[in-house]
Amino acid sequence: MPAPVARDTLELMLGHLGLVFEVEETEQAGRTVLNIRTRDPARIVGRDGETLDDLQYLLNRILNRTDETAPGVIIDVEGHRKREKLDFIGRVRQHADEVRHTGRPYRLPAMNSYDRRLVHQAFADDPNVATESEEGSARLKHITLVPRAPRADIATES
């Protein structure tokens, strides 16, 4: 799906909501990012980013109706997702420290696929903590941080 179609569709959606806005289009890791600039970002972000997540989900569903292979589009408002991403990963790292110290798994709250991907990527190379994702078709799923078993070759060197 060409990015202009995604941008035009988002602008149409926001226009129907009566918002005054400007949409900037960039590319990040091969995905189109549409950043909304507005005087009232809280109205689009909503509580805990739920409105923004719902808007992104709806836009991607609309785009996938005409092209099922269309890559997902990320919607951001005034850099909200970037700030939230840093805060989110920081909180998850605190829980990972608990897992390292206690040796007990920690189940994170249910999250969308984007956030789950961030968590899995953050701990892909961590020698002490691994991530396990729950199975199922639900949109929001839990990830459990678990202690990574020591590798046999490292344990025998001691």
C-alpha positions as a Python dict, from the first residue, in 0.01 Angstrom:
ca = {
    (1, 'M'): (0, 0, 0),
    (2, 'P'): (158, 328, -101),
    (3, 'A'): (223, 560, 190),
    (4, 'P'): (24, 849, 35),
    (5, 'V'): (-293, 636, 62),
    (6, 'A'): (-224, 578, 431),
    (7, 'R'): (-161, 948, 488),
    (8, 'D'): (-471, 1054, 293),
    (9, 'T'): (-686, 805, 483),
    (10, 'L'): (-554, 924, 820),
    (11, 'E'): (-610, 1288, 724),
    (12, 'L'): (-966, 1205, 621),
    (13, 'M'): (-1029, 1027, 953),
    (14, 'L'): (-887, 1313, 1161),
    (15, 'G'): (-1073, 1572, 953),
    (16, 'H'): (-1403, 1399, 1030),
    (17, 'L'): (-1316, 1429, 1400),
    (18, 'G'): (-1290, 1806, 1360),
    (19, 'L'): (-923, 1828, 1454),
    (20, 'V'): (-674, 2091, 1341),
    (21, 'F'): (-359, 1900, 1252),
    (22, 'E'): (-66, 1842, 1022),
    (23, 'V'): (67, 1497, 928),
    (24, 'E'): (438, 1437, 867),
    (25, 'E'): (543, 1117, 693),
    (26, 'T'): (872, 937, 762),
    (27, 'E'): (1008, 588, 733),
    (28, 'Q'): (1148, 393, 1027),
    (29, 'A'): (1288, 40, 1000),
    (30, 'G'): (1109, -11, 670),
    (31, 'R'): (769, 100, 803),
    (32, 'T'): (579, 419, 732),
    (33, 'V'): (541, 646, 1036),
    (34, 'L'): (275, 915, 1027),
    (35, 'N'): (342, 1176, 1296),
    (36, 'I'): (48, 1402, 1377),
    (37, 'R'): (118, 1756, 1490),
    (38, 'T'): (-171, 1925, 1666),
    (39, 'R'): (-248, 2176, 1940),
    (40, 'D'): (-444, 1913, 2132),
    (41, 'P'): (-234, 1592, 2126),
    (42, 'A'): (-404, 1452, 2438),
    (43, 'R'): (-730, 1423, 2246),
    (44, 'I'): (-568, 1186, 1996),
    (45, 'V'): (-343, 1003, 2243),
    (46, 'G'): (-624, 932, 2491),
    (47, 'R'): (-583, 756, 2823),
    (48, 'D'): (-261, 554, 2831),
    (49, 'G'): (-236, 584, 2452),
    (50, 'E'): (-550, 378, 2395),
    (51, 'T'): (-709, 619, 2148),
    (52, 'L'): (-385, 641, 1950),
    (53, 'D'): (-355, 261, 1946),
    (54, 'D'): (-717, 228, 1834),
    (55, 'L'): (-669, 488, 1559),
    (56, 'Q'): (-358, 304, 1435),
    (57, 'Y'): (-540, -31, 1446),
    (58, 'L'): (-836, 110, 1255),
    (59, 'L'): (-616, 272, 989),
    (60, 'N'): (-424, -52, 934),
    (61, 'R'): (-749, -251, 909),
    (62, 'I'): (-878, -9, 646),
    (63, 'L'): (-553, -33, 449),
    (64, 'N'): (-549, -414, 471),
    (65, 'R'): (-901, -440, 327),
    (66, 'T'): (-769, -342, -16),
    (67, 'D'): (-423, -500, 14),
    (68, 'E'): (-369, -781, 266),
    (69, 'T'): (8, -765, 217),
    (70, 'A'): (28, -394, 303),
    (71, 'P'): (293, -326, 568),
    (72, 'G'): (166, -183, 895),
    (73, 'V'): (165, 192, 942),
    (74, 'I'): (268, 347, 1273),
    (75, 'I'): (81, 657, 1390),
    (76, 'D'): (248, 891, 1640),
    (77, 'V'): (142, 1221, 1793),
    (78, 'E'): (406, 1484, 1875),
    (79, 'G'): (667, 1211, 1943),
    (80, 'H'): (445, 1044, 2205),
    (81, 'R'): (535, 688, 2103),
    (82, 'K'): (909, 757, 2120),
    (83, 'R'): (881, 895, 2476),
    (84, 'E'): (649, 613, 2577),
    (85, 'K'): (883, 356, 2423),
    (86, 'L'): (1175, 477, 2636),
    (87, 'D'): (961, 486, 2952),
    (88, 'F'): (809, 147, 2874),
    (89, 'I'): (1142, -28, 2813),
    (90, 'G'): (1278, 132, 3131),
    (91, 'R'): (991, -14, 3337),
    (92, 'V'): (1035, -356, 3176),
    (93, 'R'): (1409, -347, 3252),
    (94, 'Q'): (1327, -282, 3619),
    (95, 'H'): (1112, -596, 3622),
    (96, 'A'): (1393, -785, 3446),
    (97, 'D'): (1627, -681, 3729),
    (98, 'E'): (1378, -835, 3974),
    (99, 'V'): (1386, -1158, 3771),
    (100, 'R'): (1767, -1157, 3777),
    (101, 'H'): (1780, -1108, 4154),
    (102, 'T'): (1494, -1334, 4263),
    (103, 'G'): (1511, -1601, 3992),
    (104, 'R'): (1130, -1589, 3969),
    (105, 'P'): (940, -1520, 3646),
    (106, 'Y'): (747, -1195, 3610),
    (107, 'R'): (434, -1170, 3395),
    (108, 'L'): (397, -833, 3223),
    (109, 'P'): (55, -677, 3162),
    (110, 'A'): (-120, -756, 2833),
    (111, 'M'): (16, -550, 2544),
    (112, 'N'): (-21, -502, 2172),
    (113, 'S'): (204, -664, 1912),
    (114, 'Y'): (426, -356, 1874),
    (115, 'D'): (506, -346, 2246),
    (116, 'R'): (559, -723, 2259),
    (117, 'R'): (808, -693, 1974),
    (118, 'L'): (995, -419, 2164),
    (119, 'V'): (1020, -642, 2472),
    (120, 'H'): (1139, -946, 2275),
    (121, 'Q'): (1400, -734, 2096),
    (122, 'A'): (1519, -574, 2420),
    (123, 'F'): (1599, -913, 2574),
    (124, 'A'): (1701, -1114, 2266),
    (125, 'D'): (2070, -1103, 2363),
    (126, 'D'): (2029, -1077, 2740),
    (127, 'P'): (2233, -1358, 2901),
    (128, 'N'): (2016, -1371, 3214),
    (129, 'V'): (1657, -1299, 3111),
    (130, 'A'): (1445, -1452, 2835),
    (131, 'T'): (1094, -1367, 2717),
    (132, 'E'): (804, -1606, 2668),
    (133, 'S'): (491, -1496, 2485),
    (134, 'E'): (153, -1653, 2550),
    (135, 'E'): (-21, -1835, 2267),
    (136, 'G'): (-356, -1739, 2122),
    (137, 'S'): (-522, -1506, 1877),
    (138, 'A'): (-606, -1224, 2116),
    (139, 'R'): (-488, -878, 2011),
    (140, 'L'): (-343, -807, 2355),
    (141, 'K'): (-117, -1076, 2500),
    (142, 'H'): (108, -1119, 2801),
    (143, 'I'): (484, -1175, 2799),
    (144, 'T'): (659, -1342, 3089),
    (145, 'L'): (1017, -1251, 3176),
    (146, 'V'): (1194, -1567, 3288),
    (147, 'P'): (1545, -1643, 3409),
    (148, 'R'): (1752, -1780, 3125),
    (149, 'A'): (1909, -2116, 3201),
    (150, 'P'): (2288, -2097, 3216),
    (151, 'R'): (2454, -2244, 2911),
    (152, 'A'): (2622, -2578, 2975),
    (153, 'D'): (2958, -2470, 2833),
    (154, 'I'): (2971, -2170, 3067),
    (155, 'A'): (2866, -2371, 3373),
    (156, 'T'): (3138, -2632, 3320),
    (157, 'E'): (3417, -2372, 3294),
    (158, 'S'): (3383, -2270, 3660),
}
